[in-house]
Amino acid sequence: MTLKTFHLIFILFAIMGADLFGGWAVHEYRTTGDLGTLLLGIACLAGGMGLALYTIRFVRMMEQSKIP
């Protein structure tokens, strides 16, 4: 497994974790009404989106540099 492959897998797991936790926090807000969990959920979902954008940028950068 190359470092590039490991990096992609690690980032994809981080995206899944951030989105799952963000979804849980938003669901928890719907049941309890605690504003802190809503803000935490939004921050985690935004972080997951940021990681997805980073992944796209990383893949494009690796394609341009022709690193296997």
mmCIF file as Biopython writes it, N, C-alpha, C and O atoms, coordinates in Angstrom:
data_model
#
loop_
_atom_site.group_PDB
_atom_site.id
_atom_site.type_symbol
_atom_site.label_atom_id
_atom_site.label_alt_id
_atom_site.label_comp_id
_atom_site.label_asym_id
_atom_site.label_entity_id
_atom_site.label_seq_id
_atom_site.pdbx_PDB_ins_code
_atom_site.Cartn_x
_atom_site.Cartn_y
_atom_site.Cartn_z
_atom_site.occupancy
_atom_site.B_iso_or_equiv
_atom_site.auth_seq_id
_atom_site.auth_asym_id
_atom_site.pdbx_PDB_model_num
ATOM 1   N N  . MET A ? 1  ? 0.855   -1.171 0.000   1.0 0.0 1  A 1 
ATOM 2   C CA . MET A ? 1  ? 0.000   0.000  0.000   1.0 0.0 1  A 1 
ATOM 3   C C  . MET A ? 1  ? 0.903   1.236  0.000   1.0 0.0 1  A 1 
ATOM 4   O O  . MET A ? 1  ? 1.782   1.383  0.849   1.0 0.0 1  A 1 
ATOM 5   N N  . THR A ? 2  ? 0.669   2.105  -0.954  1.0 0.0 2  A 1 
ATOM 6   C CA . THR A ? 2  ? 1.478   3.312  -1.043  1.0 0.0 2  A 1 
ATOM 7   C C  . THR A ? 2  ? 1.002   4.344  -0.018  1.0 0.0 2  A 1 
ATOM 8   O O  . THR A ? 2  ? -0.080  4.231  0.557   1.0 0.0 2  A 1 
ATOM 9   N N  . LEU A ? 3  ? 1.832   5.326  0.182   1.0 0.0 3  A 1 
ATOM 10  C CA . LEU A ? 3  ? 1.483   6.400  1.106   1.0 0.0 3  A 1 
ATOM 11  C C  . LEU A ? 3  ? 0.263   7.176  0.595   1.0 0.0 3  A 1 
ATOM 12  O O  . LEU A ? 3  ? -0.570  7.622  1.383   1.0 0.0 3  A 1 
ATOM 13  N N  . LYS A ? 4  ? 0.167   7.331  -0.724  1.0 0.0 4  A 1 
ATOM 14  C CA . LYS A ? 4  ? -0.979  8.020  -1.319  1.0 0.0 4  A 1 
ATOM 15  C C  . LYS A ? 4  ? -2.272  7.257  -1.018  1.0 0.0 4  A 1 
ATOM 16  O O  . LYS A ? 4  ? -3.270  7.859  -0.622  1.0 0.0 4  A 1 
ATOM 17  N N  . THR A ? 5  ? -2.255  5.951  -1.203  1.0 0.0 5  A 1 
ATOM 18  C CA . THR A ? 5  ? -3.439  5.130  -0.937  1.0 0.0 5  A 1 
ATOM 19  C C  . THR A ? 5  ? -3.811  5.189  0.535   1.0 0.0 5  A 1 
ATOM 20  O O  . THR A ? 5  ? -4.985  5.338  0.874   1.0 0.0 5  A 1 
ATOM 21  N N  . PHE A ? 6  ? -2.821  5.073  1.412   1.0 0.0 6  A 1 
ATOM 22  C CA . PHE A ? 6  ? -3.079  5.152  2.846   1.0 0.0 6  A 1 
ATOM 23  C C  . PHE A ? 6  ? -3.705  6.503  3.200   1.0 0.0 6  A 1 
ATOM 24  O O  . PHE A ? 6  ? -4.650  6.572  3.986   1.0 0.0 6  A 1 
ATOM 25  N N  . HIS A ? 7  ? -3.171  7.568  2.614   1.0 0.0 7  A 1 
ATOM 26  C CA . HIS A ? 7  ? -3.684  8.911  2.895   1.0 0.0 7  A 1 
ATOM 27  C C  . HIS A ? 7  ? -5.141  9.024  2.465   1.0 0.0 7  A 1 
ATOM 28  O O  . HIS A ? 7  ? -5.965  9.560  3.206   1.0 0.0 7  A 1 
ATOM 29  N N  . LEU A ? 8  ? -5.463  8.528  1.282   1.0 0.0 8  A 1 
ATOM 30  C CA . LEU A ? 8  ? -6.840  8.589  0.802   1.0 0.0 8  A 1 
ATOM 31  C C  . LEU A ? 8  ? -7.788  7.792  1.696   1.0 0.0 8  A 1 
ATOM 32  O O  . LEU A ? 8  ? -8.873  8.266  2.031   1.0 0.0 8  A 1 
ATOM 33  N N  . ILE A ? 9  ? -7.386  6.597  2.079   1.0 0.0 9  A 1 
ATOM 34  C CA . ILE A ? 9  ? -8.228  5.773  2.950   1.0 0.0 9  A 1 
ATOM 35  C C  . ILE A ? 9  ? -8.430  6.452  4.301   1.0 0.0 9  A 1 
ATOM 36  O O  . ILE A ? 9  ? -9.542  6.472  4.830   1.0 0.0 9  A 1 
ATOM 37  N N  . PHE A ? 10 ? -7.360  7.006  4.854   1.0 0.0 10 A 1 
ATOM 38  C CA . PHE A ? 10 ? -7.432  7.673  6.154   1.0 0.0 10 A 1 
ATOM 39  C C  . PHE A ? 10 ? -8.373  8.876  6.085   1.0 0.0 10 A 1 
ATOM 40  O O  . PHE A ? 10 ? -9.188  9.073  6.986   1.0 0.0 10 A 1 
ATOM 41  N N  . ILE A ? 11 ? -8.270  9.679  5.030   1.0 0.0 11 A 1 
ATOM 42  C CA . ILE A ? 11 ? -9.129  10.848 4.892   1.0 0.0 11 A 1 
ATOM 43  C C  . ILE A ? 11 ? -10.584 10.431 4.682   1.0 0.0 11 A 1 
ATOM 44  O O  . ILE A ? 11 ? -11.490 11.076 5.210   1.0 0.0 11 A 1 
ATOM 45  N N  . LEU A ? 12 ? -10.821 9.358  3.913   1.0 0.0 12 A 1 
ATOM 46  C CA . LEU A ? 12 ? -12.199 8.903  3.714   1.0 0.0 12 A 1 
ATOM 47  C C  . LEU A ? 12 ? -12.829 8.430  5.022   1.0 0.0 12 A 1 
ATOM 48  O O  . LEU A ? 12 ? -14.009 8.680  5.268   1.0 0.0 12 A 1 
ATOM 49  N N  . PHE A ? 13 ? -12.045 7.744  5.863   1.0 0.0 13 A 1 
ATOM 50  C CA . PHE A ? 13 ? -12.563 7.351  7.170   1.0 0.0 13 A 1 
ATOM 51  C C  . PHE A ? 13 ? -12.821 8.574  8.050   1.0 0.0 13 A 1 
ATOM 52  O O  . PHE A ? 13 ? -13.778 8.589  8.824   1.0 0.0 13 A 1 
ATOM 53  N N  . ALA A ? 14 ? -11.981 9.590  7.936   1.0 0.0 14 A 1 
ATOM 54  C CA . ALA A ? 14 ? -12.194 10.819 8.711   1.0 0.0 14 A 1 
ATOM 55  C C  . ALA A ? 14 ? -13.471 11.522 8.257   1.0 0.0 14 A 1 
ATOM 56  O O  . ALA A ? 14 ? -14.212 12.053 9.083   1.0 0.0 14 A 1 
ATOM 57  N N  . ILE A ? 15 ? -13.733 11.529 6.949   1.0 0.0 15 A 1 
ATOM 58  C CA . ILE A ? 15 ? -14.965 12.131 6.431   1.0 0.0 15 A 1 
ATOM 59  C C  . ILE A ? 15 ? -16.177 11.376 6.969   1.0 0.0 15 A 1 
ATOM 60  O O  . ILE A ? 15 ? -17.143 11.983 7.429   1.0 0.0 15 A 1 
ATOM 61  N N  . MET A ? 16 ? -16.115 10.050 6.906   1.0 0.0 16 A 1 
ATOM 62  C CA . MET A ? 16 ? -17.242 9.256  7.409   1.0 0.0 16 A 1 
ATOM 63  C C  . MET A ? 16 ? -17.463 9.494  8.895   1.0 0.0 16 A 1 
ATOM 64  O O  . MET A ? 16 ? -18.605 9.631  9.334   1.0 0.0 16 A 1 
ATOM 65  N N  . GLY A ? 17 ? -16.392 9.545  9.672   1.0 0.0 17 A 1 
ATOM 66  C CA . GLY A ? 17 ? -16.522 9.783  11.103  1.0 0.0 17 A 1 
ATOM 67  C C  . GLY A ? 17 ? -17.110 11.142 11.411  1.0 0.0 17 A 1 
ATOM 68  O O  . GLY A ? 17 ? -17.980 11.264 12.273  1.0 0.0 17 A 1 
ATOM 69  N N  . ALA A ? 18 ? -16.639 12.178 10.706  1.0 0.0 18 A 1 
ATOM 70  C CA . ALA A ? 18 ? -17.159 13.526 10.938  1.0 0.0 18 A 1 
ATOM 71  C C  . ALA A ? 18 ? -18.631 13.611 10.564  1.0 0.0 18 A 1 
ATOM 72  O O  . ALA A ? 18 ? -19.424 14.217 11.284  1.0 0.0 18 A 1 
ATOM 73  N N  . ASP A ? 19 ? -18.999 13.004 9.439   1.0 0.0 19 A 1 
ATOM 74  C CA . ASP A ? 19 ? -20.400 13.057 9.012   1.0 0.0 19 A 1 
ATOM 75  C C  . ASP A ? 19 ? -21.312 12.246 9.930   1.0 0.0 19 A 1 
ATOM 76  O O  . ASP A ? 19 ? -22.421 12.681 10.244  1.0 0.0 19 A 1 
ATOM 77  N N  . LEU A ? 20 ? -20.859 11.087 10.356  1.0 0.0 20 A 1 
ATOM 78  C CA . LEU A ? 20 ? -21.671 10.284 11.269  1.0 0.0 20 A 1 
ATOM 79  C C  . LEU A ? 20 ? -21.855 10.984 12.612  1.0 0.0 20 A 1 
ATOM 80  O O  . LEU A ? 20 ? -22.958 11.009 13.159  1.0 0.0 20 A 1 
ATOM 81  N N  . PHE A ? 21 ? -20.775 11.548 13.140  1.0 0.0 21 A 1 
ATOM 82  C CA . PHE A ? 21 ? -20.885 12.254 14.411  1.0 0.0 21 A 1 
ATOM 83  C C  . PHE A ? 21 ? -21.740 13.500 14.266  1.0 0.0 21 A 1 
ATOM 84  O O  . PHE A ? 21 ? -22.543 13.809 15.146  1.0 0.0 21 A 1 
ATOM 85  N N  . GLY A ? 22 ? -21.570 14.226 13.149  1.0 0.0 22 A 1 
ATOM 86  C CA . GLY A ? 22 ? -22.387 15.414 12.910  1.0 0.0 22 A 1 
ATOM 87  C C  . GLY A ? 22 ? -23.861 15.065 12.797  1.0 0.0 22 A 1 
ATOM 88  O O  . GLY A ? 22 ? -24.714 15.772 13.334  1.0 0.0 22 A 1 
ATOM 89  N N  . GLY A ? 23 ? -24.162 13.979 12.100  1.0 0.0 23 A 1 
ATOM 90  C CA . GLY A ? 23 ? -25.551 13.534 11.986  1.0 0.0 23 A 1 
ATOM 91  C C  . GLY A ? 23 ? -26.133 13.139 13.331  1.0 0.0 23 A 1 
ATOM 92  O O  . GLY A ? 23 ? -27.286 13.443 13.638  1.0 0.0 23 A 1 
ATOM 93  N N  . TRP A ? 24 ? -25.321 12.456 14.130  1.0 0.0 24 A 1 
ATOM 94  C CA . TRP A ? 24 ? -25.782 12.078 15.469  1.0 0.0 24 A 1 
ATOM 95  C C  . TRP A ? 24 ? -26.058 13.329 16.314  1.0 0.0 24 A 1 
ATOM 96  O O  . TRP A ? 24 ? -27.062 13.398 17.023  1.0 0.0 24 A 1 
ATOM 97  N N  . ALA A ? 25 ? -25.156 14.314 16.231  1.0 0.0 25 A 1 
ATOM 98  C CA . ALA A ? 25 ? -25.329 15.529 17.030  1.0 0.0 25 A 1 
ATOM 99  C C  . ALA A ? 25 ? -26.585 16.297 16.608  1.0 0.0 25 A 1 
ATOM 100 O O  . ALA A ? 25 ? -27.302 16.820 17.461  1.0 0.0 25 A 1 
ATOM 101 N N  . VAL A ? 26 ? -26.855 16.369 15.312  1.0 0.0 26 A 1 
ATOM 102 C CA . VAL A ? 26 ? -28.066 17.051 14.846  1.0 0.0 26 A 1 
ATOM 103 C C  . VAL A ? 26 ? -29.302 16.278 15.317  1.0 0.0 26 A 1 
ATOM 104 O O  . VAL A ? 26 ? -30.289 16.882 15.737  1.0 0.0 26 A 1 
ATOM 105 N N  . HIS A ? 27 ? -29.249 14.960 15.250  1.0 0.0 27 A 1 
ATOM 106 C CA . HIS A ? 27 ? -30.368 14.147 15.749  1.0 0.0 27 A 1 
ATOM 107 C C  . HIS A ? 27 ? -30.551 14.354 17.250  1.0 0.0 27 A 1 
ATOM 108 O O  . HIS A ? 27 ? -31.680 14.453 17.730  1.0 0.0 27 A 1 
ATOM 109 N N  . GLU A ? 28 ? -29.465 14.419 17.979  1.0 0.0 28 A 1 
ATOM 110 C CA . GLU A ? 28 ? -29.537 14.646 19.426  1.0 0.0 28 A 1 
ATOM 111 C C  . GLU A ? 28 ? -30.163 16.014 19.718  1.0 0.0 28 A 1 
ATOM 112 O O  . GLU A ? 28 ? -30.926 16.155 20.674  1.0 0.0 28 A 1 
ATOM 113 N N  . TYR A ? 29 ? -29.845 17.011 18.905  1.0 0.0 29 A 1 
ATOM 114 C CA . TYR A ? 29 ? -30.454 18.330 19.071  1.0 0.0 29 A 1 
ATOM 115 C C  . TYR A ? 29 ? -31.970 18.248 18.879  1.0 0.0 29 A 1 
ATOM 116 O O  . TYR A ? 29 ? -32.734 18.882 19.607  1.0 0.0 29 A 1 
ATOM 117 N N  . ARG A ? 30 ? -32.393 17.455 17.883  1.0 0.0 30 A 1 
ATOM 118 C CA . ARG A ? 30 ? -33.836 17.337 17.629  1.0 0.0 30 A 1 
ATOM 119 C C  . ARG A ? 30 ? -34.565 16.700 18.806  1.0 0.0 30 A 1 
ATOM 120 O O  . ARG A ? 30 ? -35.733 17.007 19.048  1.0 0.0 30 A 1 
ATOM 121 N N  . THR A ? 31 ? -33.888 15.814 19.545  1.0 0.0 31 A 1 
ATOM 122 C CA . THR A ? 31 ? -34.552 15.161 20.673  1.0 0.0 31 A 1 
ATOM 123 C C  . THR A ? 31 ? -34.438 15.958 21.966  1.0 0.0 31 A 1 
ATOM 124 O O  . THR A ? 31 ? -35.356 15.932 22.786  1.0 0.0 31 A 1 
ATOM 125 N N  . THR A ? 32 ? -33.317 16.672 22.165  1.0 0.0 32 A 1 
ATOM 126 C CA . THR A ? 32 ? -33.128 17.379 23.432  1.0 0.0 32 A 1 
ATOM 127 C C  . THR A ? 32 ? -33.315 18.885 23.328  1.0 0.0 32 A 1 
ATOM 128 O O  . THR A ? 32 ? -33.673 19.532 24.312  1.0 0.0 32 A 1 
ATOM 129 N N  . GLY A ? 33 ? -33.078 19.451 22.148  1.0 0.0 33 A 1 
ATOM 130 C CA . GLY A ? 33 ? -33.195 20.891 21.994  1.0 0.0 33 A 1 
ATOM 131 C C  . GLY A ? 33 ? -31.982 21.662 22.480  1.0 0.0 33 A 1 
ATOM 132 O O  . GLY A ? 33 ? -32.047 22.884 22.607  1.0 0.0 33 A 1 
ATOM 133 N N  . ASP A ? 34 ? -30.878 20.985 22.755  1.0 0.0 34 A 1 
ATOM 134 C CA . ASP A ? 34 ? -29.659 21.631 23.237  1.0 0.0 34 A 1 
ATOM 135 C C  . ASP A ? 34 ? -28.935 22.291 22.072  1.0 0.0 34 A 1 
ATOM 136 O O  . ASP A ? 34 ? -28.540 21.616 21.121  1.0 0.0 34 A 1 
ATOM 137 N N  . LEU A ? 35 ? -28.761 23.604 22.141  1.0 0.0 35 A 1 
ATOM 138 C CA . LEU A ? 35 ? -28.152 24.353 21.055  1.0 0.0 35 A 1 
ATOM 139 C C  . LEU A ? 35 ? -26.682 23.971 20.852  1.0 0.0 35 A 1 
ATOM 140 O O  . LEU A ? 35 ? -26.181 24.025 19.729  1.0 0.0 35 A 1 
ATOM 141 N N  . GLY A ? 36 ? -26.005 23.594 21.906  1.0 0.0 36 A 1 
ATOM 142 C CA . GLY A ? 36 ? -24.597 23.209 21.803  1.0 0.0 36 A 1 
ATOM 143 C C  . GLY A ? 36 ? -24.389 22.002 20.903  1.0 0.0 36 A 1 
ATOM 144 O O  . GLY A ? 36 ? -23.428 21.957 20.136  1.0 0.0 36 A 1 
ATOM 145 N N  . THR A ? 37 ? -25.279 21.027 20.991  1.0 0.0 37 A 1 
ATOM 146 C CA . THR A ? 37 ? -25.133 19.849 20.133  1.0 0.0 37 A 1 
ATOM 147 C C  . THR A ? 37 ? -25.433 20.200 18.673  1.0 0.0 37 A 1 
ATOM 148 O O  . THR A ? 37 ? -24.833 19.625 17.764  1.0 0.0 37 A 1 
ATOM 149 N N  . LEU A ? 38 ? -26.345 21.129 18.444  1.0 0.0 38 A 1 
ATOM 150 C CA . LEU A ? 38 ? -26.611 21.555 17.072  1.0 0.0 38 A 1 
ATOM 151 C C  . LEU A ? 38 ? -25.380 22.231 16.475  1.0 0.0 38 A 1 
ATOM 152 O O  . LEU A ? 38 ? -25.001 21.943 15.340  1.0 0.0 38 A 1 
ATOM 153 N N  . LEU A ? 39 ? -24.758 23.124 17.234  1.0 0.0 39 A 1 
ATOM 154 C CA . LEU A ? 39 ? -23.563 23.798 16.751  1.0 0.0 39 A 1 
ATOM 155 C C  . LEU A ? 39 ? -22.428 22.812 16.516  1.0 0.0 39 A 1 
ATOM 156 O O  . LEU A ? 39 ? -21.690 22.932 15.539  1.0 0.0 39 A 1 
ATOM 157 N N  . LEU A ? 40 ? -22.288 21.844 17.403  1.0 0.0 40 A 1 
ATOM 158 C CA . LEU A ? 40 ? -21.275 20.805 17.233  1.0 0.0 40 A 1 
ATOM 159 C C  . LEU A ? 40 ? -21.547 19.979 15.984  1.0 0.0 40 A 1 
ATOM 160 O O  . LEU A ? 40 ? -20.624 19.651 15.239  1.0 0.0 40 A 1 
ATOM 161 N N  . GLY A ? 41 ? -22.797 19.646 15.760  1.0 0.0 41 A 1 
ATOM 162 C CA . GLY A ? 41 ? -23.169 18.882 14.575  1.0 0.0 41 A 1 
ATOM 163 C C  . GLY A ? 41 ? -22.890 19.642 13.298  1.0 0.0 41 A 1 
ATOM 164 O O  . GLY A ? 41 ? -22.376 19.075 12.334  1.0 0.0 41 A 1 
ATOM 165 N N  . ILE A ? 42 ? -23.224 20.921 13.282  1.0 0.0 42 A 1 
ATOM 166 C CA . ILE A ? 42 ? -22.971 21.741 12.101  1.0 0.0 42 A 1 
ATOM 167 C C  . ILE A ? 42 ? -21.474 21.861 11.855  1.0 0.0 42 A 1 
ATOM 168 O O  . ILE A ? 42 ? -21.024 21.791 10.712  1.0 0.0 42 A 1 
ATOM 169 N N  . ALA A ? 43 ? -20.702 22.042 12.922  1.0 0.0 43 A 1 
ATOM 170 C CA . ALA A ? 43 ? -19.248 22.149 12.775  1.0 0.0 43 A 1 
ATOM 171 C C  . ALA A ? 43 ? -18.655 20.846 12.226  1.0 0.0 43 A 1 
ATOM 172 O O  . ALA A ? 43 ? -17.763 20.881 11.379  1.0 0.0 43 A 1 
ATOM 173 N N  . CYS A ? 44 ? -19.143 19.711 12.702  1.0 0.0 44 A 1 
ATOM 174 C CA . CYS A ? 44 ? -18.634 18.432 12.217  1.0 0.0 44 A 1 
ATOM 175 C C  . CYS A ? 44 ? -19.021 18.188 10.760  1.0 0.0 44 A 1 
ATOM 176 O O  . CYS A ? 44 ? -18.210 17.692 9.979   1.0 0.0 44 A 1 
ATOM 177 N N  . LEU A ? 45 ? -20.241 18.530 10.394  1.0 0.0 45 A 1 
ATOM 178 C CA . LEU A ? 45 ? -20.654 18.370 9.003   1.0 0.0 45 A 1 
ATOM 179 C C  . LEU A ? 45 ? -19.866 19.307 8.089   1.0 0.0 45 A 1 
ATOM 180 O O  . LEU A ? 45 ? -19.507 18.927 6.975   1.0 0.0 45 A 1 
ATOM 181 N N  . ALA A ? 46 ? -19.598 20.513 8.545   1.0 0.0 46 A 1 
ATOM 182 C CA . ALA A ? 46 ? -18.777 21.434 7.761   1.0 0.0 46 A 1 
ATOM 183 C C  . ALA A ? 46 ? -17.349 20.912 7.647   1.0 0.0 46 A 1 
ATOM 184 O O  . ALA A ? 46 ? -16.718 21.040 6.597   1.0 0.0 46 A 1 
ATOM 185 N N  . GLY A ? 47 ? -16.842 20.327 8.724   1.0 0.0 47 A 1 
ATOM 186 C CA . GLY A ? 47 ? -15.512 19.727 8.676   1.0 0.0 47 A 1 
ATOM 187 C C  . GLY A ? 47 ? -15.444 18.567 7.693   1.0 0.0 47 A 1 
ATOM 188 O O  . GLY A ? 47 ? -14.451 18.403 6.983   1.0 0.0 47 A 1 
ATOM 189 N N  . GLY A ? 48 ? -16.499 17.766 7.654   1.0 0.0 48 A 1 
ATOM 190 C CA . GLY A ? 48 ? -16.559 16.661 6.688   1.0 0.0 48 A 1 
ATOM 191 C C  . GLY A ? 48 ? -16.571 17.179 5.259   1.0 0.0 48 A 1 
ATOM 192 O O  . GLY A ? 48 ? -15.941 16.598 4.376   1.0 0.0 48 A 1 
ATOM 193 N N  . MET A ? 49 ? -17.287 18.271 5.032   1.0 0.0 49 A 1 
ATOM 194 C CA . MET A ? 49 ? -17.299 18.864 3.693   1.0 0.0 49 A 1 
ATOM 195 C C  . MET A ? 49 ? -15.929 19.436 3.346   1.0 0.0 49 A 1 
ATOM 196 O O  . MET A ? 49 ? -15.476 19.325 2.207   1.0 0.0 49 A 1 
ATOM 197 N N  . GLY A ? 50 ? -15.280 20.040 4.313   1.0 0.0 50 A 1 
ATOM 198 C CA . GLY A ? 50 ? -13.928 20.557 4.093   1.0 0.0 50 A 1 
ATOM 199 C C  . GLY A ? 50 ? -12.950 19.440 3.762   1.0 0.0 50 A 1 
ATOM 200 O O  . GLY A ? 50 ? -12.097 19.594 2.888   1.0 0.0 50 A 1 
ATOM 201 N N  . LEU A ? 51 ? -13.072 18.327 4.453   1.0 0.0 51 A 1 
ATOM 202 C CA . LEU A ? 51 ? -12.213 17.175 4.158   1.0 0.0 51 A 1 
ATOM 203 C C  . LEU A ? 51 ? -12.493 16.613 2.766   1.0 0.0 51 A 1 
ATOM 204 O O  . LEU A ? 51 ? -11.573 16.166 2.082   1.0 0.0 51 A 1 
ATOM 205 N N  . ALA A ? 52 ? -13.755 16.634 2.346   1.0 0.0 52 A 1 
ATOM 206 C CA . ALA A ? 52 ? -14.085 16.161 1.002   1.0 0.0 52 A 1 
ATOM 207 C C  . ALA A ? 52 ? -13.457 17.073 -0.052  1.0 0.0 52 A 1 
ATOM 208 O O  . ALA A ? 52 ? -12.924 16.590 -1.051  1.0 0.0 52 A 1 
ATOM 209 N N  . LEU A ? 53 ? -13.516 18.370 0.161   1.0 0.0 53 A 1 
ATOM 210 C CA . LEU A ? 53 ? -12.883 19.304 -0.767  1.0 0.0 53 A 1 
ATOM 211 C C  . LEU A ? 53 ? -11.370 19.110 -0.783  1.0 0.0 53 A 1 
ATOM 212 O O  . LEU A ? 53 ? -10.743 19.174 -1.841  1.0 0.0 53 A 1 
ATOM 213 N N  . TYR A ? 54 ? -10.787 18.873 0.389   1.0 0.0 54 A 1 
ATOM 214 C CA . TYR A ? 54 ? -9.355  18.604 0.470   1.0 0.0 54 A 1 
ATOM 215 C C  . TYR A ? 54 ? -8.997  17.338 -0.299  1.0 0.0 54 A 1 
ATOM 216 O O  . TYR A ? 54 ? -7.968  17.294 -0.973  1.0 0.0 54 A 1 
ATOM 217 N N  . THR A ? 55 ? -9.829  16.315 -0.207  1.0 0.0 55 A 1 
ATOM 218 C CA . THR A ? 55 ? -9.568  15.061 -0.913  1.0 0.0 55 A 1 
ATOM 219 C C  . THR A ? 55 ? -9.565  15.283 -2.422  1.0 0.0 55 A 1 
ATOM 220 O O  . THR A ? 55 ? -8.702  14.761 -3.129  1.0 0.0 55 A 1 
ATOM 221 N N  . ILE A ? 56 ? -10.522 16.051 -2.909  1.0 0.0 56 A 1 
ATOM 222 C CA . ILE A ? 56 ? -10.565 16.354 -4.341  1.0 0.0 56 A 1 
ATOM 223 C C  . ILE A ? 56 ? -9.302  17.097 -4.759  1.0 0.0 56 A 1 
ATOM 224 O O  . ILE A ? 56 ? -8.702  16.776 -5.785  1.0 0.0 56 A 1 
ATOM 225 N N  . ARG A ? 57 ? -8.902  18.077 -3.976  1.0 0.0 57 A 1 
ATOM 226 C CA . ARG A ? 57 ? -7.679  18.835 -4.270  1.0 0.0 57 A 1 
ATOM 227 C C  . ARG A ? 57 ? -6.452  17.935 -4.235  1.0 0.0 57 A 1 
ATOM 228 O O  . ARG A ? 57 ? -5.574  18.054 -5.090  1.0 0.0 57 A 1 
ATOM 229 N N  . PHE A ? 58 ? -6.381  17.044 -3.264  1.0 0.0 58 A 1 
ATOM 230 C CA . PHE A ? 58 ? -5.251  16.132 -3.132  1.0 0.0 58 A 1 
ATOM 231 C C  . PHE A ? 58 ? -5.154  15.206 -4.335  1.0 0.0 58 A 1 
ATOM 232 O O  . PHE A ? 58 ? -4.064  14.995 -4.866  1.0 0.0 58 A 1 
ATOM 233 N N  . VAL A ? 59 ? -6.285  14.650 -4.772  1.0 0.0 59 A 1 
ATOM 234 C CA . VAL A ? 59 ? -6.282  13.735 -5.919  1.0 0.0 59 A 1 
ATOM 235 C C  . VAL A ? 59 ? -5.838  14.473 -7.180  1.0 0.0 59 A 1 
ATOM 236 O O  . VAL A ? 59 ? -5.048  13.942 -7.960  1.0 0.0 59 A 1 
ATOM 237 N N  . ARG A ? 60 ? -6.335  15.682 -7.383  1.0 0.0 60 A 1 
ATOM 238 C CA . ARG A ? 60 ? -5.933  16.459 -8.559  1.0 0.0 60 A 1 
ATOM 239 C C  . ARG A ? 60 ? -4.439  16.772 -8.510  1.0 0.0 60 A 1 
ATOM 240 O O  . ARG A ? 60 ? -3.757  16.716 -9.534  1.0 0.0 60 A 1 
ATOM 241 N N  . MET A ? 61 ? -3.937  17.094 -7.341  1.0 0.0 61 A 1 
ATOM 242 C CA . MET A ? 61 ? -2.519  17.410 -7.195  1.0 0.0 61 A 1 
ATOM 243 C C  . MET A ? 61 ? -1.671  16.155 -7.501  1.0 0.0 61 A 1 
ATOM 244 O O  . MET A ? 61 ? -0.629  16.259 -8.148  1.0 0.0 61 A 1 
ATOM 245 N N  . MET A ? 62 ? -2.105  15.003 -7.049  1.0 0.0 62 A 1 
ATOM 246 C CA . MET A ? 62 ? -1.359  13.779 -7.298  1.0 0.0 62 A 1 
ATOM 247 C C  . MET A ? 62 ? -1.409  13.405 -8.781  1.0 0.0 62 A 1 
ATOM 248 O O  . MET A ? 62 ? -0.431  12.878 -9.311  1.0 0.0 62 A 1 
ATOM 249 N N  . GLU A ? 63 ? -2.524  13.666 -9.457  1.0 0.0 63 A 1 
ATOM 250 C CA . GLU A ? 63 ? -2.614  13.384 -10.889 1.0 0.0 63 A 1 
ATOM 251 C C  . GLU A ? 63 ? -1.678  14.284 -11.683 1.0 0.0 63 A 1 
ATOM 252 O O  . GLU A ? 63 ? -1.059  13.843 -12.652 1.0 0.0 63 A 1 
ATOM 253 N N  . GLN A ? 64 ? -1.573  15.528 -11.281 1.0 0.0 64 A 1 
ATOM 254 C CA . GLN A ? 64 ? -0.706  16.467 -11.990 1.0 0.0 64 A 1 
ATOM 255 C C  . GLN A ? 64 ? 0.764   16.146 -11.791 1.0 0.0 64 A 1 
ATOM 256 O O  . GLN A ? 64 ? 1.574   16.337 -12.699 1.0 0.0 64 A 1 
ATOM 257 N N  . SER A ? 65 ? 1.110   15.658 -10.608 1.0 0.0 65 A 1 
ATOM 258 C CA . SER A ? 65 ? 2.526   15.380 -10.328 1.0 0.0 65 A 1 
ATOM 259 C C  . SER A ? 65 ? 2.931   13.981 -10.776 1.0 0.0 65 A 1 
ATOM 260 O O  . SER A ? 65 ? 4.111   13.636 -10.718 1.0 0.0 65 A 1 
ATOM 261 N N  . LYS A ? 66 ? 1.983   13.180 -11.217 1.0 0.0 66 A 1 
ATOM 262 C CA . LYS A ? 66 ? 2.238   11.815 -11.740 1.0 0.0 66 A 1 
ATOM 263 C C  . LYS A ? 66 ? 2.925   10.916 -10.704 1.0 0.0 66 A 1 
ATOM 264 O O  . LYS A ? 66 ? 3.754   10.073 -11.047 1.0 0.0 66 A 1 
ATOM 265 N N  . ILE A ? 67 ? 2.565   11.112 -9.438  1.0 0.0 67 A 1 
ATOM 266 C CA . ILE A ? 67 ? 3.088   10.240 -8.382  1.0 0.0 67 A 1 
ATOM 267 C C  . ILE A ? 67 ? 2.191   9.014  -8.299  1.0 0.0 67 A 1 
ATOM 268 O O  . ILE A ? 67 ? 0.974   9.157  -8.179  1.0 0.0 67 A 1 
ATOM 269 N N  . PRO A ? 68 ? 2.755   7.818  -8.357  1.0 0.0 68 A 1 
ATOM 270 C CA . PRO A ? 68 ? 1.917   6.594  -8.328  1.0 0.0 68 A 1 
ATOM 271 C C  . PRO A ? 68 ? 1.236   6.355  -7.007  1.0 0.0 68 A 1 
ATOM 272 O O  . PRO A ? 68 ? 0.512   5.371  -6.854  1.0 0.0 68 A 1 
#
